[in-house]
Amino acid sequence: MADMSPSVRLQEMIRVIRSARTQGEERGVIQRECAAIRAQFRQGDNGSRSHNLAKLLYVHMLGYPAHFGQMECVRLIASPRYNEKRIGYLGAMMLLDEKQDASLLITNSIKNDLSHSSQYVQSLALCTLACMGSAEMCRDLAPEIERLLRASNSYIKKKAALCAVHIVRKVPELGELFTPSARSLLSEKNHGVLHGAVVLITELCERNPDTLDQCRKAVPELVQIMKGLVMSGYSPEHNVAGISDPFLQVRILRLLRILGRNNDTASDAMNDLLAQVATNTDSSKTAGSAVLYETVLTIMDIKSESGLRVLAVNILGRFLLNNDRNIRYVSMTSLQKIVQTDHNAVQRHRGTIVDCLKDQDASVQRRALELSLALVSAVNIRSLMKELLLFLSSCPLELRAHTTSGIFIAADRYAPSQRWHIDTILHVLTTAGGDVRDETVPNLIQLITTAAELHSYTVHKLYRALVTDISQQSLVQVACWCIGEYGDLLLKGECEETEPVQVTEDDVLDALETVLQSHMSSPATRAFALTATMKLSTRITNNVDRIRSIVSIYGSCIDVELQQRAVEYNALFKKYDHMRAAVLERMPVIDKNSPGHSNGDFTAGFKEPELVKVKQAETDRPQETTDQACDLLGLLGDSAQPLQPNPAQPTTAPSSASTNIGGDLLDLLGGLDPIPAPTVTVYEKNDLSLKLQTDKKTDMGVTVTFTAFNSSDTDISSFTLQVAVPKSVQLQMKAPSGDVIPAQGAGHVTQTVFLSNPNKVNLKMRVRVQYSKQGSVCQDMLQIDSFPAPAWQ
């Protein structure tokens, strides 16, 4: 490659750099050229100064250092020649920023050029200030910009308006200086000036509530401008795909949205206009779709009429039929935000939304899934669930967990019958058992226990599923549990709801042994299978020895949990055989609405062994002796109730005495009410805060009140709390005050929980927070390990 001379032209330098075959060769060319440029800068060659800086800017665009050209930019800006000023200002915008000291050196030059006789020199100064002006520069030059806003030249007024936007963003307190001039620009006919004025007014309104009130008086003027754009004929200068200046229309609609928010008068003034835009704008082109989308957002954000809101939802429904996936995605995102407030209007487009589940784009599928789940109701649960289950069988792996979770929540809330509920969950476990949440198994077990008339049907169905496929661990665990509990019903072969299948004892044990020996079974699944096998020893008659043999094998298992279970079960066969039938009897029906359970399935799956062990340890501490039955139940971990202390031992005397003394003292003082416990913030995230307050109610329990606040700019919907406590504490949840938390602290949602704690031990609580914000479902977990002491005193 031939070496370049120092005076090579910019075009030639670009050609040589592009012809470099390797990065090293390109680097060498640029280093030689930069060395030549430095040498000419030092020589002060005025003739080639702008030429060299132009080459240096190209080098900077390629990512190579060009900081040594900063001072040359300052010199060129001060030059009286336009071609040198142009390169100097371009270099300043690229090489300088407000953190560079050199930027302060051009303040005076910009001020002088703002008063230049040439509009092009003025525009160079305005563009540079708008691009890299620091707060100090903005304060110094703001009066000059305000003066240019009142100039007669439309070209300059447009540039000055955009420069004023930058100044307001840098120094918000200077906004009052530009407010009168900005409003006067709305009378201009030039679209460029109007565009700049609308952007400036938008910025001023967003940053100053007083300015917002002043600018609401300009709503009629903005409405007239917008009507002129919508109803105007063809204008070659402003026409884009049949739409007259869609960029200006979008900006005006955004400003109207800000002005009409939470204001009845302004909203009424623009209702007719929005209806006119919505009906007269062609959505076949992207430009028209953009204007309609902004119209929809404005309708939904202001206090618009109900008919107008339905029209906006219908526009979004038409967007769902568009071939452009981006438009479909945007439409579903918007529908997700309004589905809580305009549920019936969105419901009309359910069929189109469900069709979007078949889209090949994963992002569109995710939005369609979220929207479909939000549309589920008691009326359409059967039809919509069929579509969701069909989608689950073919959905991408990254969406399976979200799909299963949404189906479970919808089924739990709107299930038309218990059998339908059980069938739906079993279908999900059969299809995507490996993608469900951990609490699914205990939740389903709780559901099955409450449906006594379906025990035979359920155990038959689960047995067939177990024999067919043992790869879905959640399904296998539930099947093993049901076979252990209701194996006698399975062996009878009597089932009215489904075709009975004759199953022998050996068939059942073979299925459980297959699970125990399978490499696909997790340790938890093997534990379920071993316990089910043990429980069958009291439900069958001819194969007890086989069960004893199976259990004894796992007494030397390498898995500690499985080995412990086997050893305990062996002890039941030998030392405690007379108690085996009582210990392994059928589990009692669990009512999720009874004290000790939350008002949902969540608690049943959330009472983890760690919390239970803590409570048992604290309860057992004062105990000296217990009978053999209690010892054995504690060893097996099957006792749902805490072990009670021996009545002969006065272990609670000191605490009772202190309680009585305190009560007597309060009586002497005239029955003073106890001081309420302080409010404690237990959760703060995504502008959502959750506060907890405890109040003493009785000697045996307290009332805990959760209060949720929303400090964001948008409402939080579908807000739910689910609470889990150890088994030694009974829990009863009251109905919440609502499920929508208004934005900006305008309201709150409360949830009251009554806790019965007869042992008055330190309470541990785990809370799941779930809500929907701006179309996305958020879920979080928090652990509360300590409560204010007065709650238990």
Residue pairs with C-beta under 8 A, 6 or more apart in sequence:
1 16
1 19
1 20
1 25
1 29
3 32
4 12
4 13
4 16
4 29
4 32
4 33
4 36
6 36
6 39
6 40
7 48
8 16
8 33
9 51
10 51
10 54
10 55
10 58
13 33
13 55
13 58
14 58
16 29
17 26
17 29
17 30
17 62
20 26
20 29
27 64
30 59
30 62
30 64
33 55
33 59
34 56
34 59
34 64
34 66
37 52
37 55
37 56
37 69
38 68
40 48
40 49
40 52
41 49
41 52
41 68
41 69
41 72
49 72
49 75
49 76
49 84
50 76
50 83
50 84
50 87
50 88
52 72
53 69
53 72
53 73
53 76
53 87
53 88
53 91
54 87
56 66
56 69
56 72
56 91
57 66
57 69
57 87
57 90
57 91
57 94
57 95
59 66
60 66
60 69
60 94
60 95
61 94
66 95
67 95
69 91
69 95
70 91
70 95
70 96
70 100
70 102
71 102
72 88
72 91
73 88
73 89
73 91
73 92
73 95
73 96
73 102
73 106
74 88
74 92
74 102
74 105
74 106
74 109
75 88
76 84
76 85
76 87
76 88
76 91
77 85
77 88
77 89
77 92
77 106
77 109
77 110
77 113
78 88
78 109
79 85
79 88
82 118
82 120
82 121
85 113
85 121
85 124
86 124
89 124
89 125
89 127
89 128
92 103
92 106
92 128
92 132
93 127
93 128
93 131
93 132
96 102
96 103
96 106
96 132
97 103
97 132
98 132
98 133
98 134
98 135
98 137
103 132
103 134
103 137
104 134
104 136
104 137
106 128
107 136
107 137
107 140
107 141
109 125
110 125
110 128
110 129
110 137
110 141
111 140
111 141
111 144
113 121
113 122
113 124
113 125
114 122
114 125
114 126
114 141
114 144
114 145
114 148
115 122
115 144
116 122
116 125
119 153
119 155
119 156
122 148
122 156
122 159
123 155
123 156
123 159
126 145
126 148
126 156
126 159
126 160
126 162
126 163
127 159
127 163
129 137
129 138
129 141
129 145
129 163
129 166
130 159
130 162
130 163
130 165
130 166
131 166
133 141
133 163
133 166
133 167
133 170
134 170
135 170
135 171
138 166
138 167
138 170
138 171
138 174
139 171
139 174
141 167
142 167
142 171
142 174
142 177
143 177
145 160
145 163
145 164
145 167
145 178
146 164
146 177
146 178
146 181
148 156
148 157
148 159
148 160
149 157
149 160
149 161
149 164
149 178
149 181
149 182
149 185
150 181
150 184
151 157
151 160
154 188
154 190
154 192
154 193
155 192
157 185
157 188
157 190
157 193
157 196
158 190
158 192
158 193
158 195
158 196
159 196
160 196
161 182
161 185
161 193
161 196
161 197
161 199
161 200
162 196
162 199
162 200
164 178
164 182
164 200
165 196
165 199
165 200
165 203
167 174
167 178
168 174
168 175
168 178
168 200
168 203
168 204
168 207
169 203
172 207
172 208
175 203
175 204
175 207
175 208
175 211
176 208
176 211
178 200
178 204
179 204
179 211
179 214
179 215
182 197
182 200
182 201
182 204
183 201
183 214
183 215
183 218
185 193
185 194
185 196
185 197
185 200
186 194
186 197
186 198
186 201
186 218
186 221
186 222
186 225
187 221
188 194
188 197
191 238
191 245
191 248
194 225
194 248
195 247
195 248
195 251
198 222
198 248
198 251
198 252
198 255
199 251
201 215
201 218
201 255
202 251
202 254
202 255
202 258
204 211
204 215
205 211
205 212
205 215
205 255
205 258
205 259
206 258
212 258
212 259
215 259
216 259
216 263
216 265
216 266
218 259
219 256
219 259
219 260
219 266
219 269
219 270
220 269
222 252
222 255
222 256
222 259
223 256
223 269
223 270
223 273
225 252
226 249
226 252
226 253
226 256
226 273
226 277
227 273
227 276
229 244
229 245
229 248
229 249
229 252
230 244
230 249
230 276
230 277
230 280
230 281
231 280
232 244
235 244
235 245
238 244
238 245
238 248
239 245
240 246
240 247
240 287
241 285
241 286
241 287
241 288
242 282
242 285
242 287
242 288
243 249
243 281
243 282
243 285
243 287
243 288
243 291
246 287
246 288
246 290
246 291
249 277
249 291
249 294
250 290
250 291
250 294
253 277
253 291
253 294
253 295
253 297
253 298
254 294
254 298
256 270
256 273
256 274
256 298
256 302
257 294
257 297
257 298
257 301
257 302
259 266
260 266
260 267
260 270
260 298
260 301
260 302
260 303
261 301
261 302
262 303
263 302
263 303
264 303
266 302
267 302
267 303
267 304
270 298
270 302
271 304
271 305
271 308
274 295
274 298
274 299
274 304
274 308
275 308
275 311
277 291
277 292
277 295
278 292
278 295
278 296
278 299
278 308
278 311
278 312
278 315
279 311
281 288
281 291
281 292
281 295
282 288
283 289
283 292
283 315
283 318
283 319
283 322
286 324
286 327
289 319
289 322
289 324
289 327
292 315
292 319
293 319
293 330
293 334
295 312
295 315
296 312
296 315
296 316
296 334
297 334
299 308
299 309
299 311
299 312
300 309
300 312
300 334
300 337
300 338
304 312
309 338
309 342
309 345
310 342
310 345
313 335
313 338
313 342
313 345
313 346
313 348
313 349
314 345
314 348
316 331
316 334
316 335
316 349
317 331
317 348
317 349
317 352
319 327
319 328
319 330
319 331
320 328
320 331
320 332
320 349
320 352
320 353
320 356
321 352
322 328
322 331
325 359
325 361
325 363
325 364
328 356
328 359
328 364
329 361
329 363
329 364
329 367
332 353
332 356
332 364
332 367
332 368
332 370
332 371
333 367
333 775
335 346
335 349
335 353
335 371
336 367
336 370
336 371
336 374
336 775
336 776
337 714
337 774
337 775
338 346
339 346
339 371
339 374
339 375
340 374
340 715
340 717
340 718
340 740
340 772
343 375
343 377
346 371
346 375
347 375
347 377
347 380
350 372
350 375
350 380
350 384
353 368
353 371
353 372
353 375
354 368
354 372
354 384
354 387
356 364
356 365
356 367
356 368
357 365
357 368
357 369
357 372
357 387
357 391
357 395
359 365
359 368
362 396
362 398
362 399
365 395
365 396
365 399
366 399
366 402
367 775
369 388
369 391
369 395
369 399
369 402
369 403
369 406
370 406
370 775
370 776
370 777
372 384
372 387
372 388
373 388
373 406
373 407
373 409
373 410
374 718
374 772
375 384
376 384
376 385
376 410
376 413
376 414
377 414
378 414
378 416
381 410
381 411
381 414
381 415
381 416
382 416
382 420
385 407
385 410
385 411
385 424
388 403
388 406
388 407
388 410
389 407
389 424
389 427
389 428
389 431
391 403
392 400
392 403
392 404
392 407
392 428
392 431
392 432
393 431
395 403
397 435
400 432
400 435
401 435
401 436
401 437
403 432
404 428
404 432
404 435
404 436
404 437
404 440
405 436
405 437
407 424
407 428
408 425
408 428
408 436
408 437
408 440
408 443
411 421
411 424
411 425
412 421
412 443
412 600
412 601
415 421
415 424
418 447
418 450
418 451
418 454
419 451
419 454
419 457
419 497
421 447
422 444
422 447
422 448
422 451
422 454
422 458
423 461
425 440
425 444
425 447
426 461
426 462
426 465
426 475
426 478
428 436
429 436
429 440
429 444
429 472
429 474
429 475
429 478
430 465
430 469
430 472
430 475
432 472
433 471
433 472
433 473
433 474
433 475
433 476
434 471
434 472
434 473
434 474
436 474
438 605
439 601
439 602
439 604
439 605
439 606
440 474
440 605
441 474
441 477
441 478
441 481
441 605
442 604
442 605
442 606
443 601
443 602
443 604
443 605
444 478
445 478
445 481
445 482
445 604
446 590
446 592
446 601
446 604
446 605
447 601
448 454
448 455
448 458
448 478
448 482
449 587
449 588
449 589
449 590
450 589
450 590
450 591
450 592
451 458
452 589
454 497
455 482
455 485
455 486
455 489
456 486
456 489
456 490
456 492
456 494
456 495
456 496
456 497
457 495
457 496
457 497
457 498
458 482
458 486
459 482
459 483
459 485
459 486
459 487
459 489
459 490
460 490
460 495
460 498
460 500
460 501
461 498
462 475
462 478
462 479
462 482
462 483
463 479
463 483
463 490
463 501
463 503
463 508
463 511
464 501
465 475
465 479
466 475
466 476
466 479
466 480
466 483
466 511
466 515
467 511
469 475
470 476
470 514
470 515
470 518
470 520
470 521
471 520
473 520
473 521
473 522
473 524
473 525
476 515
476 521
476 525
476 528
476 529
477 524
477 525
477 528
480 512
480 515
480 525
480 528
480 529
480 531
480 532
481 528
481 531
481 532
483 490
483 508
483 511
483 512
483 532
483 536
484 528
484 531
484 532
484 533
484 534
484 535
484 536
485 535
485 586
485 587
486 586
487 508
487 532
487 535
487 536
487 539
487 540
488 539
488 540
489 495
490 503
490 508
491 503
491 504
491 505
491 508
491 539
491 540
493 500
493 501
493 502
493 503
494 500
505 536
505 540
505 542
505 543
506 543
508 536
508 540
509 533
509 536
509 543
509 546
509 547
509 550
512 529
512 532
512 533
512 536
512 550
513 533
513 550
515 521
515 525
515 526
515 529
516 526
516 529
516 530
516 533
516 550
516 554
521 529
523 559
523 561
523 562
526 559
526 562
527 561
527 562
527 565
530 550
530 551
530 554
530 562
530 565
530 566
530 569
531 565
533 547
533 550
533 551
534 547
534 551
534 569
534 572
534 584
535 584
536 547
537 544
537 547
537 548
537 573
537 580
537 584
538 580
538 581
538 584
538 585
540 547
548 570
548 573
551 566
551 569
551 570
551 573
552 566
552 570
553 566
554 562
554 563
554 565
554 566
555 563
555 566
555 567
555 570
556 563
557 563
557 566
568 635
568 636
571 632
571 635
572 579
572 580
572 583
572 584
572 632
572 636
573 580
576 583
576 628
576 632
579 629
579 632
583 632
583 633
583 636
583 638
590 597
590 604
591 597
592 598
592 599
592 600
592 601
592 603
592 604
593 599
595 730
595 731
595 732
595 756
596 727
596 729
596 730
596 731
597 603
597 604
597 731
598 722
598 723
598 724
598 731
598 733
599 733
599 735
600 720
600 722
602 722
602 723
602 724
602 768
603 722
603 723
603 724
603 725
603 731
606 722
606 724
606 766
606 768
607 724
607 725
607 726
607 727
608 724
609 637
611 724
611 725
611 726
611 764
611 766
612 726
612 727
612 728
614 726
614 764
615 642
615 726
615 727
615 728
615 729
615 761
616 634
616 642
616 643
616 728
618 759
618 761
618 762
619 642
619 643
619 645
619 728
619 759
619 761
620 643
622 645
622 649
622 651
622 652
623 643
623 645
623 646
623 649
623 651
624 646
624 649
625 646
626 634
626 643
626 646
630 639
630 643
633 639
634 643
640 727
641 727
641 728
642 727
642 728
642 759
645 651
645 652
655 760
659 699
662 793
666 672
666 674
674 696
674 790
675 790
676 693
676 695
677 693
677 694
677 695
677 696
677 787
677 788
677 790
677 791
678 693
678 788
679 691
679 692
679 693
679 707
680 691
680 692
680 693
680 788
681 689
681 690
681 691
681 692
682 690
682 691
682 692
682 767
682 782
682 784
683 689
683 690
683 767
683 769
683 780
683 782
684 690
685 780
686 712
686 773
686 778
687 710
687 711
687 712
688 708
688 709
688 710
688 711
688 712
688 716
688 741
688 769
688 771
688 773
689 708
689 709
689 711
690 706
690 707
690 708
690 709
690 767
690 769
690 782
691 706
691 707
691 708
691 709
692 704
692 705
692 706
692 707
692 784
692 787
693 704
693 705
693 707
694 702
694 703
694 704
694 705
694 787
694 788
694 790
694 791
695 702
695 703
695 705
695 791
696 702
696 790
696 791
697 703
697 754
700 756
700 757
700 758
701 730
701 754
701 755
701 756
701 757
702 754
702 755
702 757
702 791
702 792
703 752
703 753
703 754
703 755
704 752
704 753
704 754
704 755
704 787
705 750
705 751
705 752
705 753
706 721
706 750
706 751
706 752
706 753
706 767
707 748
707 749
707 750
708 716
708 719
708 721
708 741
708 748
708 749
708 750
708 751
709 741
709 745
709 748
710 716
710 741
710 742
710 743
710 744
710 745
710 748
711 744
711 745
712 743
712 744
712 773
713 743
713 744
714 743
714 773
714 774
715 740
715 741
715 742
715 743
716 740
716 741
716 743
716 771
716 772
716 773
717 739
717 740
717 741
717 771
717 772
717 773
718 739
718 770
718 771
718 772
718 777
719 736
719 738
719 739
719 740
719 741
719 749
719 769
719 770
719 771
719 772
720 736
720 739
720 769
720 770
720 771
721 736
721 751
721 767
721 768
721 769
722 767
722 768
722 770
723 731
723 733
723 753
723 765
723 766
723 767
723 768
724 765
724 766
724 767
724 768
725 731
725 755
725 763
725 764
725 765
725 766
726 764
728 757
728 759
728 761
729 755
729 756
729 757
729 763
730 755
730 756
730 757
731 753
731 754
731 755
731 756
732 753
732 754
732 756
733 751
733 752
733 753
733 754
734 751
734 752
734 753
734 754
736 749
736 750
736 751
737 749
737 750
737 751
738 749
739 749
740 749
741 747
741 748
741 749
741 771
755 763
757 763
757 792
760 792
762 786
762 787
762 792
763 784
763 787
763 791
763 792
764 783
764 784
764 785
765 783
765 784
765 787
766 781
766 782
766 783
766 784
767 781
767 782
767 784
768 779
768 780
768 781
769 778
769 779
769 780
769 781
769 782
770 777
770 778
770 779
770 780
771 777
771 778
772 778
